[in-house]
Amino acid sequence: MMRAETTAELLHKMSKELVHKRALLIDRYPKARSSLRIMLSALGVTSVHNAGTTAEVLRQVRGHHFDIILSDYQLEDGRDGQQLLEELRQQRLVSLATVFMLITSERAYHNVVSIAELAPDDYLIKPFTADDLHGRLVRALYRKQFFAALYEPLENGAFSDALDACERLLAQDSGFLFDLLRFKGEILNVLGRPVEAQAVYQEVLQQRMVPWARMGLAIALRSQQHLREAETVAQALIEDFPEFMAAYDFIAEVREEMGKLREAQEALQAAAMISPNNTARQRMVGDVAARNQDFQAAERAYGKVLERRRGSSLNHIDDYSNLARAMIDLGHVEGAKRIADELRRDWRGSKQGELAALVMDGLGANKEGDPTKAQLAIEKALVLHDGLKADGKDTLVSSKLALDLAHACLATGKEAIAQEMVRKVAAENHQDRAMIAQIESIYAKAGKEETGKSLLAQVGKEIVELNNRGVLAARGGDLDGSVKLLMEAAERVPNLQFLVNASKAIFTLLEIKGWNPALAKRGLGYLRMAQEKDLRNAKVISAREMYERVSRKYGIAIVPLTAARKQADKPRA
């Protein structure tokens, strides 16, 4: 019987494999990059790429796979490594198998918390030696190698396969027992199996009172609709571990679900004070504050988002609109005008950017009591919107921008046009509480609250009826008719539910009647669209599993999700 290798032996083996690794060094100073290159060369790493700017980083990661990325915390133009890591992860430009390390001289409390929250594989505080770097790298690479079998299904949204991989790894004698139990609990929660997830976390907590297990337990309780108990568990977690940021976000979500919107805002603001550089959370603060009509808090939060994201590939037109909208609500019209001008400058040549700026011009003029100016701006915006629609590019207009345009139309007496836009947004986002709340808000601001409620109720009824037609056809045994009806529904209203239903109907039909390449392509297209909306949604996962099962039945190669999700910068119309 062969002797199992010790951890020390495995680490030694990983050290030897450094020669086969490709690294990317990110630092705005050439001398610093040169020093890091010398360190890596001494460790055996010979394939080393350099980048001094974020633009160069993005070019490099799109063209190459890197096993190791070492980034300085302070980057060019006032940007930092935290922003870069957020950017790369949101765009899925680095795989889970890539070791990402931040190098920093930052010792300020909020910066260290922010770095830890984004969970790079490690971070080195300057100064450090080649031995320090070597030890950290080897251990990080060893961990990546051990979890390799788990990473691929996770990245492809194949969570059932990921669970199987996790169980196989748990059967091995390793030093990663609790890491694997953490993965197992998270996967079970994603798969919609909260009772099993709860059992995993309780098993861990009997041995170690670790914060992630308490967080996972709270998530499992929430999924079982034990909202008060979930809130209590998360609140106790914060009291014991005030730097555990995810707990604040979770409490905010639970409180919003319970109708406690003001308390939800308080939880998010508390987290933002501890870790102010997380732009996703700052946007959540702004969104919740706006729904609470706390426009001052919304303005501050949206301002921080725009400040940190301007100049990055994560910069979004909605960031400008959000801030300008809050300013207009506060009566700071001149400030909103400046933001509209910045939008035009930063998004020069973008029709969506000009559309958003015109909408803000119209809302600002209406706030100032200048109906003529407001009408002129909105008429220009509608012409631009019609042009995008004619070019088939209206899908590039975000739901938020569409609602802002609808709001401006309501404010300038164009109720029919506003209603058409609202109906489309409401249908595509009928399960999104925040989006529905924004629709209610714009009608309330226009003094047409009851009209808004009636419209939303009507759209909700139509959604149910549209879905039921296809479902009832399937129950009656008319699979072909069901597929046709559900595909029509998905084309008319591409919300998550309809996309999932259409995809599952197609693959159910293929499973029974045989493989049809053209129809399978349609089904996979709907699945991809649903995955883009919410990869971790239990309904989406179920549809993915059906696609994989039917593909395997006929010996058809399964299309990996990672290939579909890697993308370049979004084109500007």
C-alpha positions in Angstrom: 0.0 0.0 0.0 1.4 3.4 -1.0 2.1 5.9 1.7 0.0 9.1 1.5 2.2 12.2 1.0 2.5 14.5 3.9 1.5 18.1 3.7 5.2 19.1 3.9 5.9 16.8 0.9 3.0 18.2 -1.1 4.1 21.8 -0.4 7.6 20.9 -1.5 6.1 19.5 -4.7 4.1 22.7 -5.3 7.3 24.7 -4.8 8.9 22.8 -7.6 5.9 23.4 -9.9 6.4 27.2 -9.6 8.5 26.9 -12.8 5.3 26.0 -14.7 3.2 28.9 -13.4 2.4 32.1 -15.3 2.3 35.3 -13.2 1.0 38.8 -13.7 2.6 41.7 -11.7 0.6 44.8 -11.2 2.3 48.0 -10.0 2.3 51.6 -11.3 6.1 51.8 -10.7 8.4 49.9 -13.1 11.1 49.5 -10.4 8.6 47.8 -8.1 7.6 45.4 -10.8 11.2 44.7 -11.6 11.9 43.9 -7.9 8.9 41.5 -7.8 10.0 39.9 -11.0 13.5 39.2 -9.5 11.8 37.7 -6.4 9.6 35.4 -8.6 12.6 34.4 -10.8 14.5 33.4 -7.7 11.6 31.2 -6.8 11.5 29.6 -10.2 8.7 31.5 -11.9 9.9 32.4 -15.4 6.7 33.3 -17.2 6.0 36.8 -15.8 3.9 39.5 -17.4 3.7 43.1 -16.3 1.0 45.8 -16.1 1.2 49.3 -14.8 -2.4 50.4 -15.5 -5.8 48.9 -15.1 -6.4 49.1 -18.8 -3.3 46.9 -19.3 -4.4 44.5 -16.7 -7.7 44.0 -18.4 -6.0 43.5 -21.8 -3.7 40.9 -20.2 -6.3 38.9 -18.4 -8.5 38.7 -21.5 -5.6 37.4 -23.5 -3.9 35.0 -21.0 -4.7 32.6 -18.2 -2.7 33.5 -15.1 -2.0 31.1 -12.2 -0.8 34.0 -10.0 -1.7 37.7 -9.9 0.3 40.0 -7.5 -1.2 43.4 -7.3 -0.1 46.5 -5.4 -2.9 48.1 -3.4 -2.3 51.6 -4.8 -2.8 51.8 -8.5 -2.8 54.6 -11.0 -5.1 57.6 -11.0 -6.0 57.1 -7.4 -7.5 53.7 -8.0 -6.6 50.7 -5.9 -6.3 46.9 -6.0 -9.6 46.4 -4.2 -11.4 48.1 -7.0 -9.4 46.0 -9.5 -10.3 42.7 -7.7 -13.9 43.7 -7.6 -13.8 44.5 -11.4 -12.1 41.2 -12.3 -14.5 39.1 -10.3 -17.7 40.8 -11.4 -16.6 40.3 -15.1 -15.4 36.8 -14.3 -12.0 37.5 -15.9 -10.1 35.5 -13.3 -11.0 31.9 -12.4 -11.3 30.5 -8.9 -8.1 28.6 -9.6 -6.1 31.8 -9.9 -4.1 33.0 -6.8 -4.8 36.7 -6.3 -2.6 38.5 -3.7 -2.7 42.1 -2.7 0.5 43.9 -1.7 -0.1 46.8 0.6 1.5 49.1 3.1 -2.0 50.0 4.3 -2.5 49.5 8.0 -5.5 51.7 8.4 -8.4 49.8 9.9 -11.0 50.4 7.3 -8.7 49.5 4.4 -7.6 46.3 6.0 -11.2 45.4 6.6 -12.1 46.2 3.0 -9.3 44.0 1.7 -10.3 41.1 3.9 -13.9 41.4 2.9 -13.1 41.0 -0.8 -11.3 37.8 0.2 -8.2 37.8 -1.9 -6.2 34.6 -1.5 -3.7 36.5 0.7 -2.3 39.9 1.2 1.3 40.9 2.0 2.1 44.0 4.0 5.3 45.8 3.0 8.1 45.2 3.5 8.3 41.5 2.9 11.1 39.0 1.9 11.3 36.5 -0.9 10.9 33.8 1.7 7.6 35.4 2.9 6.4 35.5 -0.7 7.5 32.0 -1.3 5.7 30.6 1.7 2.4 32.4 0.9 2.5 31.5 -2.8 3.2 27.8 -2.2 0.4 27.4 0.3 -2.1 29.3 -1.8 -1.2 27.2 -4.9 -1.5 24.0 -2.8 -5.0 25.0 -1.7 -6.0 25.9 -5.3 -4.8 22.5 -6.5 -6.7 20.6 -3.8 -10.0 22.4 -4.6 -9.5 22.3 -8.4 -12.2 19.5 -8.8 -14.7 21.8 -7.0 -13.9 25.0 -8.8 -14.9 23.9 -12.3 -18.5 22.9 -11.5 -18.9 26.0 -9.3 -17.9 28.3 -12.1 -20.2 26.6 -14.5 -23.2 26.8 -12.2 -23.3 23.0 -11.9 -24.0 23.0 -8.2 -25.1 19.4 -7.9 -21.8 18.3 -9.5 -20.0 20.7 -7.1 -21.7 18.9 -4.2 -20.6 15.5 -5.5 -17.0 16.9 -5.8 -17.2 18.2 -2.3 -18.3 14.8 -0.9 -15.4 13.1 -2.7 -12.9 15.6 -1.2 -14.5 15.1 2.2 -13.7 11.4 1.9 -10.0 12.3 1.7 -7.8 12.8 4.6 -6.8 16.5 4.3 -6.3 19.5 6.3 -9.3 21.2 4.7 -12.2 19.6 6.6 -13.8 22.8 7.7 -13.2 24.6 4.4 -15.0 21.7 2.7 -17.9 21.8 5.2 -18.1 25.5 4.4 -18.4 24.8 0.7 -20.9 22.0 1.3 -23.2 24.2 3.4 -23.1 27.0 0.9 -23.8 24.7 -2.0 -26.8 23.1 -0.1 -28.2 26.6 0.6 -27.8 27.5 -3.1 -29.5 24.3 -4.2 -32.5 25.1 -2.0 -31.8 22.4 0.6 -31.7 24.5 3.7 -32.6 21.8 6.2 -29.5 19.8 5.1 -27.4 23.0 5.1 -28.6 23.8 8.6 -27.4 20.3 9.8 -23.9 20.9 8.3 -23.5 24.3 10.0 -24.8 22.9 13.3 -22.2 20.1 13.1 -19.5 22.7 12.6 -20.7 24.9 15.4 -20.6 22.0 17.8 -16.9 21.9 17.3 -15.9 25.5 16.4 -17.9 28.8 16.9 -16.7 30.2 13.5 -18.5 33.2 12.1 -19.1 31.7 8.6 -21.0 28.8 10.0 -23.3 31.1 12.0 -23.8 33.1 8.8 -24.7 30.0 6.8 -27.1 28.9 9.6 -28.9 32.2 9.4 -29.2 31.9 5.6 -30.6 28.3 6.0 -33.1 29.6 8.6 -34.2 32.4 6.3 -34.8 30.0 3.4 -37.2 28.1 5.7 -39.0 31.4 6.4 -37.8 31.6 10.0 -37.1 35.2 9.5 -37.0 36.4 13.1 -34.7 33.5 14.1 -32.4 34.3 11.2 -32.2 37.9 12.1 -31.4 37.0 15.7 -28.6 34.7 14.7 -27.1 37.3 12.3 -27.4 40.1 14.9 -25.6 37.9 17.5 -22.9 37.3 14.9 -22.3 41.0 14.4 -22.1 41.6 18.2 -19.4 39.0 18.5 -17.7 39.7 15.1 -18.4 43.4 14.2 -16.1 43.1 11.1 -18.1 40.3 9.5 -19.6 42.4 6.7 -21.8 39.8 5.0 -23.9 39.6 8.2 -24.9 43.3 7.9 -26.0 42.8 4.3 -28.0 39.7 5.3 -29.7 41.5 8.1 -30.7 44.3 5.8 -32.2 41.8 3.3 -34.2 40.0 6.1 -35.4 43.3 7.5 -36.6 44.4 4.1 -38.4 41.1 3.6 -40.1 41.7 7.0 -41.1 45.2 5.9 -38.6 47.0 8.2 -37.0 49.2 5.5 -35.7 51.9 7.9 -33.9 49.2 10.0 -32.6 47.7 6.8 -31.0 51.0 5.9 -29.4 51.3 9.3 -27.8 47.9 9.0 -26.3 48.8 5.6 -25.1 52.2 6.8 -23.4 50.5 9.8 -21.5 48.2 7.4 -20.6 51.0 5.0 -19.0 52.9 7.9 -16.8 49.9 8.8 -15.9 49.1 5.2 -16.5 52.3 3.1 -14.8 51.1 -0.1 -17.3 48.4 -1.1 -19.2 50.1 -4.0 -21.8 47.3 -4.3 -22.9 48.0 -0.7 -22.8 51.8 -1.1 -25.2 51.3 -4.0 -27.5 49.2 -1.8 -27.3 52.0 0.9 -28.3 54.5 -1.8 -31.2 52.3 -3.1 -32.7 51.6 0.3 -32.2 55.3 1.4 -34.0 56.5 -1.7 -36.9 54.1 -1.1 -37.0 55.5 2.5 -37.0 59.0 1.0 -33.8 59.8 2.9 -32.3 61.5 -0.1 -29.4 63.0 1.7 -28.1 59.5 2.7 -28.9 58.4 -0.9 -26.8 61.3 -2.3 -23.8 60.5 -0.1 -23.9 56.8 -1.0 -24.4 57.3 -4.7 -21.6 59.9 -4.7 -19.2 57.4 -3.2 -20.1 54.8 -5.8 -19.5 57.2 -8.7 -16.3 58.5 -7.1 -14.8 55.0 -6.9 -16.2 53.5 -10.2 -15.5 56.5 -12.5 -12.8 55.5 -15.0 -13.2 51.7 -14.4 -14.9 49.2 -16.6 -17.5 48.8 -13.9 -18.5 52.4 -14.4 -22.2 52.4 -15.3 -24.5 55.1 -16.6 -26.9 54.3 -13.7 -24.3 55.5 -11.2 -24.6 59.0 -12.6 -28.4 58.8 -12.9 -28.8 57.5 -9.3 -26.8 60.5 -8.0 -28.5 63.1 -10.2 -31.9 61.7 -9.2 -31.2 62.0 -5.5 -29.9 65.5 -6.0 -33.1 66.5 -7.9 -35.2 65.0 -5.1 -33.3 67.2 -2.7 -33.8 70.3 -4.9 -30.0 70.4 -5.8 -30.7 70.9 -9.5 -27.4 72.6 -10.2 -25.6 69.7 -8.8 -27.6 67.3 -10.9 -26.8 69.4 -14.0 -23.1 69.0 -13.2 -23.5 65.2 -12.9 -25.3 65.2 -16.3 -22.4 67.1 -17.8 -19.9 64.6 -16.3 -22.0 61.8 -17.8 -21.8 63.4 -21.3 -18.1 63.8 -20.9 -17.3 60.4 -19.5 -19.6 58.5 -21.9 -18.9 60.7 -25.0 -20.3 58.9 -28.1 -22.7 56.7 -26.1 -26.4 57.1 -27.1 -27.4 55.6 -23.8 -25.3 58.1 -22.0 -26.8 61.0 -23.9 -30.3 59.6 -23.2 -29.7 59.4 -19.5 -28.3 63.0 -19.5 -31.4 64.3 -21.3 -33.7 62.5 -18.9 -31.9 64.2 -16.0 -32.1 67.5 -17.8 -35.9 67.0 -18.1 -36.4 66.0 -14.5 -34.3 68.9 -13.3 -36.1 71.4 -15.4 -39.4 70.1 -14.2 -38.2 70.4 -10.6 -37.2 74.1 -11.3 -40.7 74.7 -12.7 -39.6 75.2 -16.4 -42.1 73.0 -18.3 -41.0 74.2 -21.7 -37.4 73.2 -21.1 -38.5 69.9 -19.6 -40.7 69.1 -22.6 -37.8 69.9 -25.0 -35.4 67.6 -23.2 -37.8 64.7 -23.0 -38.8 65.0 -26.6 -35.1 64.7 -27.6 -34.8 61.8 -25.2 -37.7 60.0 -26.8 -36.3 60.5 -30.3 -33.0 59.0 -29.1 -34.9 56.1 -27.4 -36.9 55.4 -30.5 -33.6 55.3 -32.5 -32.1 52.8 -30.1 -35.3 50.7 -30.4 -35.2 50.8 -34.2 -31.6 49.7 -34.1 -32.5 46.8 -31.8 -30.3 48.4 -29.0 -33.1 49.3 -26.6 -32.1 46.2 -24.5 -28.9 48.1 -23.6 -31.0 50.6 -21.8 -31.2 49.6 -18.1 -34.5 49.1 -16.3 -33.6 52.0 -14.0 -33.0 54.4 -16.9 -36.2 53.2 -18.6 -38.1 54.1 -15.4 -36.4 57.5 -15.1 -37.5 58.2 -18.7 -41.0 57.0 -17.8 -40.9 59.3 -14.7 -39.9 62.2 -17.0 -42.8 61.4 -19.4 -45.3 61.3 -16.5 -43.9 64.7 -15.3 -44.4 66.2 -18.8 -47.9 64.8 -19.5 -46.9 61.9 -21.7 -48.8 59.3 -19.6 -49.4 56.7 -22.4 -45.7 56.6 -23.3 -44.8 56.3 -19.6 -47.3 53.5 -19.1 -45.8 51.5 -22.0 -42.3 51.7 -20.6 -43.5 50.9 -17.0 -45.4 47.8 -18.2 -42.3 46.4 -19.9 -40.0 47.0 -16.8 -42.7 45.7 -14.4 -43.2 42.5 -16.4 -39.5 41.8 -16.7 -38.8 42.5 -13.0 -42.1 41.6 -11.4 -40.3 39.7 -8.5 -37.8 42.5 -7.8 -39.1 44.4 -4.8 -36.8 47.4 -5.3 -37.9 47.8 -8.9 -41.6 47.6 -8.1 -41.0 50.1 -5.3 -39.4 52.5 -7.8 -42.4 52.2 -10.1 -44.7 53.0 -7.1 -42.5 56.0 -6.3 -42.6 57.6 -9.7 -46.4 57.4 -9.8 -46.6 58.8 -6.3 -44.4 61.7 -7.3 -46.7 62.4 -10.2 -49.7 62.4 -7.9 -51.0 59.2 -9.6 -50.4 56.6 -6.9 -53.6 54.7 -7.5 -52.9 54.5 -11.3 -49.5 53.0 -10.5 -51.0 50.4 -8.2 -53.7 49.5 -10.7 -51.1 49.1 -13.5 -48.9 46.9 -11.4 -51.8 44.7 -10.5 -52.8 44.4 -14.1 -49.3 43.4 -15.2 -49.1 40.9 -12.4 -52.3 39.3 -13.6 -51.1 39.2 -17.2 -47.8 37.5 -16.1 -49.7 34.8 -14.3 -52.1 34.2 -17.3 -49.2 34.2 -19.8 -47.3 31.6 -17.8 -50.4 29.5 -17.0 -51.2 29.0 -20.7 -47.9 27.1 -21.3 -48.0 25.2 -18.0 -51.6 24.0 -18.5 -50.7 22.9 -22.1 -47.9 20.8 -20.6 -50.2 19.3 -18.0 -52.6 18.4 -20.7 -50.0 16.4 -22.5 -49.4 18.9 -25.3 -45.7 19.3 -25.0 -45.2 20.8 -28.4 -47.9 23.4 -27.7 -46.4 24.1 -24.3 -43.0 24.7 -25.7 -44.4 27.1 -28.3 -46.4 29.1 -25.7 -43.6 29.3 -23.2 -41.1 30.4 -25.9 -43.5 33.1 -26.9 -43.8 34.2 -23.2 -40.0 34.3 -22.9 -39.6 36.4 -26.0 -42.4 38.8 -25.0 -41.3 39.1 -21.3 -37.7 37.8 -20.8 -38.0 37.7 -17.0 -36.2 34.9 -15.0 -39.3 32.8 -14.5 -40.3 32.7 -18.2 -36.7 32.1 -19.4 -36.4 29.1 -17.0 -39.8 27.7 -17.9 -39.1 27.9 -21.7 -35.7 26.3 -21.2 -37.1 23.4 -19.1 -40.0 22.9 -21.4 -37.6 22.6 -24.4 -35.3 20.1 -22.7 -38.3 18.1 -21.4 -39.5 17.8 -25.0 -36.1 16.8 -26.3 -35.7 14.2 -23.5 -38.9 12.5 -24.7 -38.9 13.0 -28.5 -35.2 13.1 -29.2 -32.4 15.6 -29.8 -33.1 18.6 -32.0 -30.0 20.8 -32.4 -31.9 24.0 -33.4 -34.4 23.7 -30.5 -31.6 22.8 -28.1 -29.8 26.0 -29.1 -32.9 28.0 -28.3 -33.2 26.3 -24.9 -29.6 26.9 -24.1 -30.0 30.6 -25.1 -32.9 31.0 -22.6 -30.8 29.3 -19.9 -27.9 31.6 -20.5 -30.1 34.6 -20.2 -31.5 33.3 -17.0 -28.0 32.6 -15.6 -27.0 36.2 -16.5 -29.9 37.4 -14.3 -29.1 35.1 -11.3 -26.6 32.3 -11.5 -27.4 31.1 -8.0 -31.1 31.0 -8.3 -32.5 27.6 -7.4 -34.8 27.6 -10.5 -31.9 28.5 -12.8 -29.8 25.7 -11.2 -32.7 23.2 -11.8 -32.9 24.2 -15.5 -29.1 23.9 -15.8 -29.2 20.4 -14.4 -32.0 19.4 -16.8 -30.0 20.7 -19.8 -26.9 18.7 -18.6 -29.0 15.5 -18.0 -30.6 15.6 -21.4 -27.3 16.4 -23.1 -25.6 13.5 -21.5 -28.5 11.2 -22.5 -27.7 11.9 -26.2 -23.9 12.2 -25.8 -23.9 15.9 -26.5 -21.0 18.0 -25.2 -22.1 20.3 -22.4 -21.3 24.0 -23.0 -19.3 25.4 -20.1 -20.7 28.5 -18.5 -17.3 30.1 -18.0 -16.7 30.3 -21.7 -20.1 32.0 -22.2 -19.5 34.6 -19.4 -16.1 35.8 -20.3 -16.7 39.0 -22.2 -15.0 42.1 -23.4 -16.2 45.6 -22.6 -19.8 46.1 -23.4 -20.2 47.9 -26.7 -21.4 51.5 -26.7 -24.2 52.3 -29.0 
